[in-house]
Amino acid sequence: MKNFRINILGVVALGLLSLTSCKDDKKVEGEDTIVVTEDVVTPAEMGTIEVTLNSDDAMKFDTSEIKVKEGQTVILTLNHTGKLPEAAMGHNFVLLKQGVVMADFATAAIAAKDNEYIPNDGKDVIAHTETIGGGESTKITFTAPAKGTYDFLCTFPGHYSMMNGKFIVE
């Protein structure tokens, strides 16, 4: 019975040792205990995510949902895969702050042609690209906001009803 108890204790100890040795955590050793501490990753350490969003002459984005992590650096590339010029079928990407009513913003954007269709000096916007035409691309870099769900849209007149989506920050 004594050998059986020693073997069980050995298996349990070996199992615990393998669990703690597989982790990439910091270990703080005391006399009789080992304390495993988790490394904390701050939002600034989340790295960078690259997102490509394609648009076309049929007034469509190729995705209606973008997911990122809070605090991540987002590099967003907007491609216009169509052929029509900016004056006829311009597209942009606009990420709205929470609580901004998309329809109201898009209506106000119609009068903001000289400001890339961004009304109110951009006070309701987290990030936006310039407006581009067929065959063009543009890129922006910004920091993902606080956790939550945000709206994105194209603010070229008449486009927002078909060209919009959710920007989800986890």
C-alpha positions in Angstrom: 0.0 0.0 0.0 2.9 2.3 0.8 4.4 1.9 -2.7 0.9 2.6 -4.3 0.6 5.9 -2.3 4.1 7.0 -3.4 3.3 6.2 -7.0 0.0 8.1 -6.9 1.8 11.1 -5.3 4.5 10.9 -8.0 2.0 10.9 -10.8 0.1 13.8 -9.3 3.3 15.8 -8.8 4.5 15.0 -12.3 1.1 16.1 -13.7 1.3 19.4 -11.8 4.9 19.9 -12.9 4.0 19.3 -16.5 1.0 21.7 -16.3 3.1 24.5 -14.9 6.1 23.9 -17.1 4.0 24.1 -20.3 3.0 27.6 -19.5 5.0 30.5 -20.6 4.3 32.3 -17.3 6.6 33.7 -14.7 7.2 31.5 -11.7 7.9 32.9 -8.2 9.3 30.2 -5.9 8.8 30.2 -2.2 9.8 27.6 0.4 6.9 25.2 -0.2 4.9 26.8 -3.0 5.2 27.9 -6.6 3.0 30.8 -7.6 2.2 31.1 -11.3 1.5 34.7 -12.5 -0.1 35.6 -15.8 1.6 38.1 -18.1 -0.7 41.1 -18.6 -0.9 42.5 -22.1 -1.8 46.1 -22.3 -3.8 47.5 -25.3 -0.7 49.2 -26.7 1.0 45.8 -26.9 -1.8 44.2 -28.9 0.1 44.9 -32.0 -1.1 45.9 -35.4 -3.9 44.5 -37.5 -4.2 45.1 -41.3 -7.7 45.3 -42.7 -8.5 45.5 -46.4 -12.0 46.7 -47.5 -13.0 46.5 -51.1 -15.7 48.6 -52.7 -17.1 48.5 -56.3 -19.3 50.3 -58.8 -22.3 48.4 -57.5 -22.1 50.4 -54.2 -21.0 47.5 -52.0 -18.3 46.8 -49.5 -17.0 43.2 -49.6 -17.6 42.9 -45.8 -20.2 44.2 -43.4 -18.2 43.4 -40.2 -14.7 44.2 -39.1 -13.4 42.8 -35.7 -10.4 44.2 -33.9 -9.0 44.4 -30.3 -9.2 47.5 -28.1 -6.1 49.6 -28.4 -4.8 47.8 -31.5 -3.2 49.8 -34.3 -5.5 49.4 -37.3 -4.1 49.9 -40.8 -7.1 50.0 -43.1 -6.8 49.9 -46.9 -9.8 50.8 -48.9 -9.7 49.6 -52.5 -12.2 50.7 -55.2 -12.3 47.8 -57.6 -14.7 49.5 -60.0 -14.0 51.6 -63.0 -16.2 54.7 -62.5 -14.4 58.0 -61.5 -14.7 59.6 -58.1 -17.1 62.2 -59.3 -19.6 59.5 -60.4 -19.0 56.7 -57.9 -16.6 57.9 -55.1 -16.2 55.8 -52.0 -14.7 56.3 -48.6 -14.6 54.6 -45.2 -15.9 56.5 -42.2 -15.9 55.1 -38.7 -18.5 56.9 -36.5 -18.3 57.5 -32.8 -20.9 55.6 -30.7 -24.3 57.2 -30.5 -24.0 59.0 -33.9 -27.1 58.3 -36.0 -25.8 57.0 -39.3 -28.7 58.4 -41.4 -28.4 61.9 -39.9 -24.7 61.9 -40.4 -25.0 60.7 -44.0 -27.6 63.4 -44.7 -25.2 66.1 -43.3 -22.3 64.6 -45.4 -24.0 65.5 -48.7 -23.2 69.1 -48.0 -19.6 68.4 -47.1 -18.2 67.6 -50.5 -15.2 70.0 -50.0 -14.3 68.1 -46.8 -14.3 64.5 -48.2 -18.0 64.3 -47.3 -17.2 64.6 -43.6 -19.6 67.1 -41.9 -19.1 69.0 -38.6 -15.3 69.1 -39.0 -15.2 65.4 -38.2 -16.3 65.7 -34.6 -18.5 62.6 -34.9 -15.8 60.5 -36.6 -13.1 58.2 -35.2 -11.3 57.8 -38.5 -11.9 58.2 -42.2 -10.2 57.8 -45.5 -10.2 60.2 -48.4 -12.8 59.6 -51.2 -11.5 57.6 -54.1 -12.6 56.6 -57.6 -12.5 53.3 -59.6 -9.1 51.6 -59.6 -7.7 53.7 -56.7 -6.7 52.7 -53.1 -6.2 54.7 -49.9 -4.9 53.7 -46.5 -5.3 55.1 -43.0 -3.8 54.2 -39.6 -5.7 54.7 -36.3 -6.0 53.2 -32.9 -9.0 51.0 -32.2 -11.4 52.7 -29.7 -12.8 51.3 -26.5 -14.6 47.9 -26.6 -18.0 48.1 -28.3 -19.8 48.1 -31.6 -19.4 51.1 -34.0 -20.9 51.9 -37.4 -18.9 52.4 -40.5 -20.1 53.7 -43.9 -19.4 55.3 -47.2 -20.6 59.0 -47.0 -20.6 59.6 -50.8 -24.2 60.9 -51.5 -26.7 58.1 -51.5 -24.3 55.3 -50.7 -24.6 54.8 -46.9 -27.8 52.7 -47.1 -26.0 50.0 -49.0 -22.4 50.6 -47.9 -22.3 50.3 -44.2 -21.3 47.8 -41.5 -20.3 47.1 -38.0 -16.8 47.7 -36.5 -16.6 45.5 -33.5 -13.9 46.1 -30.9 -13.3 43.3 -28.5 
